[in-house]
Amino acid sequence: MSDQTYTARFVGHDETTTEELTLIDGLPQKSVTRPGASDGEDLMWELDDDASEGGEYVYRSLGVSGHDYS
């Protein structure tokens, strides 16, 4: 990990993965779009400020990118 990156932990319903992401102006990204599972749809992930502390950044899935869940 360099001074320009950080480790993000993506906590999903059935698994947790980690990935190196680039800091933006020295801060972690607020949200990230990543490729989805077997269906191939992109998933939107949001930084969980309450679970992120001590240099560990946790993201939680918001669902499929571009879908209206209202």
Secondary structure, DSSP 8 states (H G I E B T S, - for coil): --TTEEEEEEE-SS-EEEEEEE-BTTB--SEEEE--STT---EEEEE-TTT-BTTBEEEEEEEETT----
